[in-house]
Amino acid sequence: MTTSVLITGTSSGIGRATALRLARRPELTVYATARHSGTLTDLADAGARILPLDVTDETSMKQAVEAVEAEHGSVGVLVNNAGYGEYGTVEETGLDGVRRQFETNVFGLSRMTQLVLPGMRQAGRGRIVNVGSMGGRIVFPVGGYYHASKYAVEALSDALRFEVAPFGVKVSLIEPGLIRTSFGDTAADTLAESAAPTGPYAALNTAAEQQMARSYDSKALSAPPETVAEVIERAVTAARPKARYVVTPAAKALIHIRRLLGARVFDAYLRMQFRTTT
């Protein structure tokens, strides 16, 4: 009997790369999901099962989990990948957008976890792989609300890992650095929408947009989504998966630098990176 793997947010980027990679393994039955399942035809061609799933819709989440459980008894592995970045300064960003981001990045992840755990506990085994970010360990300006959502995923993963261990359920947190997906474009778009062109943060927003573009274009600072998919595969298949996997050398370096420098010196480092003309 194969192990079922339910992955959220597979229409692009890390989720798509992960579904394609895991679908190659004969011992895994991969369920690739997205709000619009019509975008997943190539994943079906690669051997994945396709399900519609919107992590902000209760009925959609329940139906997806029930479909997997009907065939396998329980979800063997849940990969909580769905997420995006709502960027802008703390003062300027509309809270409706922030709430939508938390619905996807935090509450959707939490509810999917709640739905699969009863079956996993009954089976006495299971894995939950949460896709967080290096942004759950370090913070850059104009990304405060996105970082807050990923800090929340850090806390939830740490609590969950301890709580479910007695039931044979293992939890891993993936912490990617900059990954060359549509994430950067979405972040830039939301930043442009939230920023007042002549407002008090105009210079900072411009500097942040330029810094973001340079960083995602840099092959030294960023990586393709397949790099993260490979790490997720290890978390899914390892006999003793790690609690955390930091992905990309740049992410590892930045997390280490932040820990060593402390807030005051790291703020000075950020001022050099986000230079403004004002």
N, C-alpha and C positions, 0 to 999 in steps of 0.2 A: 504493500500500500504506500502510495506517495504521500509526501507531506504537503499540505496546502499552504500557500503563501499569498496573503492578501495585501496588495500594495495600493496606497492611496495616491492620487495625483500623478498618473502616468502619461498624461497627454504630451508632456515635453520634459526636457532636462533630466534631472537626476532620476525621477520616477520612471521615465521611459527607458533610460539606459539600464536601470536596475531590472526592470521587467524583461528586457531583451537578454540580459546576462543570465538571470536566474532561469529563464525559460529553456536554456540550453541543457540544464541539468535534469537528467531523466528521473531522479528521485523526488523532484519538486513539481507540484502542479501550481502554476502561477496564475493568480487572478489579477489582471490589470484593470484598473478602474479610473474613471474620470467623470466629470459632470455630464459630458456629452460623449457617450461611448462610440459614436461614429468617428471620432478622431483616432481610434485605436485599431483600425483595420490592419495596419502593418504588424502590430503586436500579436494579433490573432494569427496572421500568416506565420509568425515566428514560433507559434505553439502556445501562446498564453490564452487563457480564458478571459472573456471580456464581460465586465459588469458596469452598469451605470452606478455612480456613487458621488454624492455631493455631501461633503463633511459638514456642511452647515444645515442639512436637512435630516431631521430625525427619521422619517419614514425611509428615506433613501439609505441611510446607514444601516438601519435594522434589516432591510430587505437584502442588502449585500452580504451581511454577516450570516443571515439565515440561509442564503443560497449556498454559501460555502459549507456551513454546518450540515445542511441536508445531504450533501454528498460525502463529507469527510468526518462527520460527527463533531468536529471542532475545528476552529481555525488553528493551524499549526504554527504559523508565523504571521504576525501583523507588522507591516512596515508602514509607520506613520510618516509619510513623506509630504503630503499636501501642505503647501505654505507659500507665502509671498511677502514682499516687503512694502510697507506703507511708509514712505519717507517724507521728512519735513521737520522743521523745528518744533519743539514742544509747544511753543506759543501759537504757531500758525496752523498746525495741522488740525483739520476738522475731526472731531471725535467720532462722528459717524463712520468715517473711514477707519479710524483706530479700532472701533468696535467690530467692524467687519473683519479686520485683520486678526483680532483675537478670536473671533468665532472660528476662523480657519486654523490658525497656527496653534491655538491653545485648547479651545473648547471642543473643536472637532476631533483633535488628537485625543483628548480626554474621554469623549463619549465613545469613540471607536474602541478605546482600551476597555472601557466599562462593558461594552457589548460582547467583546471576545473573551473576557476573563472567566465568566462562569463555565463556558465550555472547556477552556484550558485547564481550569482547576479540576473539573470532573475527569478530564483525561489524564491528569497528573503530569502534564508537560505542556510546553509552549514557549514561544519567544516573541518578545515585543522589541522592535527596533525603531527608535524615535530619531528622526532626522532633525537635529538641532542646527547649530551653527557655531563657528568661533565667536560669532556675535552674541552668544550666550555667556561668554567669558570676558570679552572686552567690548568697549563701546566707542563708536565714532560719532561725531556731531551730525546732526540732522537725521539720525537713525534711531533716536531714543525709543520710539514706540515699537519699532521692529525689534530692537535689542531687548526691550522689556518682554516681548512675547517669547523670545528665545531663552531669556533668563528663567521664565516660567517653565519652559520645557525642561531646563536643567533641574529645577527643583522637583517637578513632578517625576522625572525619571529616577532621581535619587530616592525619593520616598517609595516609589513603586517597586524599585529593584529589591528593597528590603522587605516590603510587604508581601510580595508574591513568591519569594524564594522558597518558603516552606512547601509550596504547592507544585514545585518543579518547573516554575515559569522563570525564564531568564530575560533580563532587560538590558539592552545596550543603547547608548546614545552616540550618534554620529555627529561630529562637529566639523563640517567642511569649512574651508576658507573660501576664497573667491573662486567661483565655478562659472565657466563660460556657458551660461544658459540665458534664457530670456529674463532671468531675475534682475539683472542689472538694468535692462531696458525698462522693466516695470517700475523699479525703484526710481529711476531717473524721471519717468513720466509722472509718478505720484509726487515727486519733489517739485517738478515744474508746476503741477496743479495747485500745490499747497502754498507755494512761495509767492509773496507779493513782489512784483518786479522792482518796485521802488521802496519796499518796506525796510525796516531796520535790520533785517537779516539778509538783504539782497546780496551783499558781497560774500557772505559766508555760503549762501546757497550756490552761488556761481562757482566758488572755489571747490565746494563739495562735489558739484556735478563734474567739474573738470578732473578732480582727483579720482572720482569713481570711474570715469571713462578711461583714464590712463591706467588705472590698476587692472581693470578687466581686460584691457588690450595687451597687458604685459604677460608674456608666457612664463616669466620668472615668478610672478605674483599670483597667477591664476592657473586653473587646470580644467580639462574637459570633464563633463559629467561622468564619463566612463571610469574616471579615477575614483569617484565616490562609489559608483556601482560595485567596483571590485572590493572596496572595503565593506560595503553592506553585505556582499556575498560571504565574506569572512565571518561577519557577525551572525549571519543566518546559519552557517554550516559548522562553525568551530565547536568542538566538544566543550570547551570552556571559554565562551566569548568574553571579551573585555567589557568592563562597565562603560568605558569611553574610547572612542576612536577619533583622534584629531586628523583631519585629512588636508594635505598639502604642507610642504616644508615651511612656506611663508606663514601659514596659520600657526604652526607649532612655534615658530620664532616669535610671532607677535604676542601670543599668549604668555610665553616665557618672559618676554621683555616687559609686558604689563605687570606681571607678578613681581619682577625684580625692581622695577623703577618706582612703583608706588604712584599714587594719584597725581601728586604735584609735578613730578618729573615727566610722567606720561602726558599730562596736559601740555607741558612745554614741547614735547615731541609732536603732539597734534597741532600745535600752533605753527610749527614749521611745515607740516604736511598740508595744512589748510590755510595757507597764506591768503590774506585779502589785501585789497588796495586801500582799505580805510584804516 
